[in-house]
Amino acid sequence: MGSRRQQRVALRLPATVWGTEDDGTLFVEQARTVDISPTGACLAGLVHPVAPGAILNLQHGSASGRFRVVWVGAAGTDREGQVGVTCIEVGQSVTRLLLYLCGEDYGLDRPRRALEGAGYKLRICGMAIEAIPELTFDAAILEQPVAGCDLDAITARLRERNSRVPLILLSSHPGAVSEIALRRLDALLHKGVREQELLAKVEELVGPGTQLKWPITRSSLRYPVAAAVTVRLVRHGHATVIEGRALDLSEDGAGIQAVCDMLPGEIASLTFKSSPRSPGFCLYGTIRHRAGDEYGIEFLDLSAEQREAIRVRCQGLPPCTRPRV
């Protein structure tokens, strides 16, 4: 199992664990921690068999994370039935903020309960340009008609703030809305619409009220590299070889650029070369993220020799500051 960098503390906590079987089937079960450290834990109570290198997701209360299995207790030892894991990503719960512009609070209770019950955070203000707060929000909901309200001016101001933020208008007189305002809206609903319909439209435009974003932190630093990388995929028994270049490298994964179509979840072998004469080193990883022709790769089951090769390759380089895709 090797030496530990940080001391574990005996602590029993319930945890929901989920991952995938060898055939890709999702499993979810309840387990518990035996001990924990700032970067890992020892688990007990898992029914599904796991192997070193497997990726598990753990949640305790609002805290969530993605972990790699480091060791599995051997049968007949005092660690039988236990699994050691190390954290590779920490999730963060992110709440969508909705700006709700209305003339009065009367009639606001029902939509407020529905939206807040679905996890959205509401900021309520008046239907006037000077009432619009200087803050970043995920969507704006406007009520109309409101006495003295210049809907054209308000929608123009909101579009000036952020041209991509969805605008939803709840109107009891849709026919009275000007063409100028209509062109700026993403949705027009009747003011008496059911809360479920309003909620469905908001979810369609901005997503769920609360979501878990990955990744927020990683257990190792990334370093910028400029090296050729050869990617090998096996699909339906046939190998596909793709040439690309590395963007960054760490002991947990790499960012690469390649003109191809790789899908999140696919397993690939990557051979990194620092020079044409260098034999390079080969690593296995899974595709985690994609943004255009850039991919985020998470390494699987690295050996001590492979980790040392990464350390040598990154030695003397400054850590990356830009987020990986």
Summary of the structure (lengths in Angstrom):
residues: 325
radius of gyration: 25.6
end to end distance: 31.8
largest distance: 78.9
contacts: 905
relative contact order: 0.09
helix: 17%
strand: 45%
